[in-house]
Amino acid sequence: MAILGLGIDVVEIARFEEALERSPGFLDRVFTPAERHLGHASLAANWAAKEALAKALGAPAGLNWHDCEVLREEGGQPRLAVTGTVAARATALGMTSLHVSLSHDAGIASAVVIGEGA
């Protein structure tokens, strides 16, 4: 396996909360129903993961935010579920697996995404 894409993003949680207040539709536009119940720090980390994934995919136009969902395994480990436009771009790049790491501390949420393939 080789690394075919790498993305990182950092979000200031207070600024993210302000964006949610200014644009109430942002929550529905960007997050799936399964993600929307999370607290603001976790939502900010999910937003960072979606942005990091877009960067790992080369930030092409036309990606649908709902085509990437950040899920948690039973033990809390995050994973990415991709469909539609996001899955098509990953496939076009030869990516067969995606890895994500999330963090939030001291008012900052961050995410790193690695795309691997043959």
C-alpha angles and dihedrals in degrees: 000000000000132000106253098172140015129187136174132184136179125201128191102226096213091052090048090053090051090052090052090052094046094046111030090178090062091080093056094038095054108026131060120233089258091057100043096079093065124107120258096262092053092044089052089052090050090050089051089051092052091049092046090050091051088053092048087053092051094261096268120184118254103042113147112222091215089059088074120058125180109217132181124226119224090270092051097257110146123233135177123239110196131188139158117005095006095049090046092053093046090050092048089055091048095248113157099171136029126202125195134187122190132192139171126184139135093018095307130106120196140178138189123199127192123190117202133191143152 
